[in-house]
């Protein structure tokens, strides 16, 4: 916005400003028409209506100003469309944080002291170690990002195969996070018999090892100290 006056004099003739404002109007109109289908299962932010009206009004102001010869006003209004758009983008993620971010999952697991593993798919939950502020293991890793590293340094404790993970789950208290894209694979995998379903957290499913489930059965006080499950379903 500080550069708008200079840009208007040097590089933004009226026809170009009209074209830019018209392009913004087309973008806003398309988003309004297809917005609900684009959102799918996600929720719009509470201020979506106001932000959308702002994003539509600014190009109109820019277009009118450009046609009347007020190129500085037209440039500022056209540039300012980015403000409601960026706000909408930010607020969308806040409104759907549980479904899009690993932070809500980390808040569930942060109260527990047991090791945390992800089933196969590292990329979807790559932010989980950041929010937990601790290392996370990958059970039966199938990650392209980790492939070469695992060839050079396998680290079977942190990246166990199915047999090793099943053996650990039988004797050690562990958490296993199954990303949404891996639910069907996990249900068909023999490893699923070694874990107890705890709850869904966003698009992910949280499981506890049978050793951890037995601890709940034996000690209600310990159960209360960890993340309390809403349902337990033995497979």
N, C-alpha and C positions, 0 to 999 in steps of 0.2 A: 504493500500500500504506500510506503514511503517513496517507492520508485514509480508510482503510477503516473505522476505528472510528467516526469521525464520520458517514460515509455509512450505516453499519449502524444507527446510532441515529436518523438524520434521514430517510433516504429509501429504506431497503431492508427493508420488511417481509418476514416469512418466506415468504409465498406468492410474492413477487416473486423472492426469492433462489432458491427452488425452480424457478421458471420459467426463470430465467437459467441455472442449472446444467443443467436438462434440455435447454435449447436447445443448450448447448455439447456435451452428450453426443450429440445428434442430428447436429450438425455433424461431430464426430469420427467417428461411425459411418458417415456418408455418405462422408467422405473415405477411410476405411479400405476401404469396399466398392468405391469407384470410383477409388481411388488409382492403380493400375497403368494403367488406361485413360486417366486424366488426364495421367499422365506422358508417355505416348507414347514417343518415342525418347530422352527425357531420363533421366538416371540419378538415383536417389534418393540423398541424402547418407548417409554411412556410419553416422551415429547416428540414422537415421530411426526405427528401432524403439523406441529408448529415448525419443525425443522424443514419438512417438505415444502410447506408454504413459503418459508424464507428462501429455500433453494430455487423455488419457481418465481418468486417476486423479484429477486435481484437481477436475473437476466432480462426481465421485462423492463426494469428501470434502466439497465444498460442499453437495451435496444432503443428505448425512447430517447435517452440522452444522446446516443450516437446519431440518431436521425436529426436531432435538433442542434447538433454541432458541439455539445458539451462532452468533448472527448475525455477529459480527465475524470469527470463523474462516471462516464460510461466504462472507463478502464477500471476504476476502483470498484464499481458495482459488479463488473464481470469477475474480477479477481476475488471479490468477497464471497462468491458462491462457494469457494472451497471451505469456508468456515462452517456453515451448517452441514456440508457434506462430511467433513472430518469429524464434527461433533456427533452426527448420526452414526458414523462408523464406530466411534469410541463407545457411545452409549449402547449400541447393539451388542457389543461384546460384554459389556457390564450386565445387560439384561439376560444374557445367555451364558454367563460364565460357567455355571455348573455343567452345561453341555459342551462347552468349547475349551475350557481351561482345565489343567491338571491341579490347579490350586485348591478347588473344593475337595478333590480326592485326597490331596496332601493333608488338608485340615482334618480329615477323618483318620488318617493314618498317623498323624503326628503325635497323637495321644498314646499310641501303642509303642512298645519297645522292641517288638519282634522284627526280624529282617523282612524286607519287602521285595517281591519278585514280580516281573511282568511276563505274561505268557507270550512268547514268540516275538511279538511286534514292538520294537523299541521306538520307532519313529513317531507313532501316534502319541506316546506319553513321554517323549524325550525331555519335557520340562519337569517331570515328576521329581527327579533327583534335585533339581534346583529348589523347588518349593519345599521338599522335605529336608534340604540341607544335609543330605547323606547319600551314600551310594545305594543304587538299586540293582538287583540282579535280573537276569533275563533267563527264563526257563525255556529250554528247547529253542535257542535263538535261531530265527530265520531272517534276520535283518540284513539288508544289503549294505547299510551304513557300517555295520560292525563286522562284515564278512572277512575282509582282509586283516583287520586287527586280531580277530580270533584265530586266524591261521598262524599268525606270528606269536601270539601269546594267548593260548586257550582259556586260562583261568577257570578251571572246572568248578571251583567253589562259587564263583559269581555268575558263571554262565553254564549251569549244569544241563546235561541232556535229560531226556525223559526218564530213563532208568534211575539216574542219580537224584533227580528231583523227587521222584516217587519214594525213594528210600529215605530221603531227608524228611519228606512230609509225614511219613509214618512215625517218626521219632522226635522231630523238632517243631517247635511253634513257629509258623511262617504265615505270611500274608501273600496271596497271589492275586494280581490284578489282571483280569481278562478284558482286553479292549473289545469294543463292539464288533469290529470286523473279524475277531477270532472266536466269537462265541460258539458258532457251529463246529469249528475245528476242535475246540476244547471239549464240547459235549461228546464228540466221537472219540476223543483221545483217552486211553487208559488212565492217564494222569488224573482225570476228573474224579475218579473213584477215591482218590486220596485226599480230596478237599471237600469242604462244607461251604455251601453258598451262604453268604452273609447278607449282602444288600447290593442294590444298584446305586451307583454314584455317577450321575450324569449318564453318558453313553457307555460307561464301563461297569463291569461286574466285579465285586470284591469277594474273594474266597479266603477261608482260613484252613490251614492244614488240620488233619484229624487230631494231631497231637495238641494243637491249640484248642480245638473244640473240646477235647477231653479235659483240658484245664478249666474251661468254662463249667463243664459238668461237675468237676470235682471241687471248684472253688468259686462260688458266686462273687466273692469280693474281688478276685483277680479279674473276673469277667467285667465288673463295673469299672475297673481302672482302664481297661482297653476300650476301643471303640465298640459300644454295645450294638450287637446285631438286631435288626428288626425282624429277621426271619432266619431260621436255620433249616435247611433242607438237605438231608443226607442222601447222597446219590448211591 
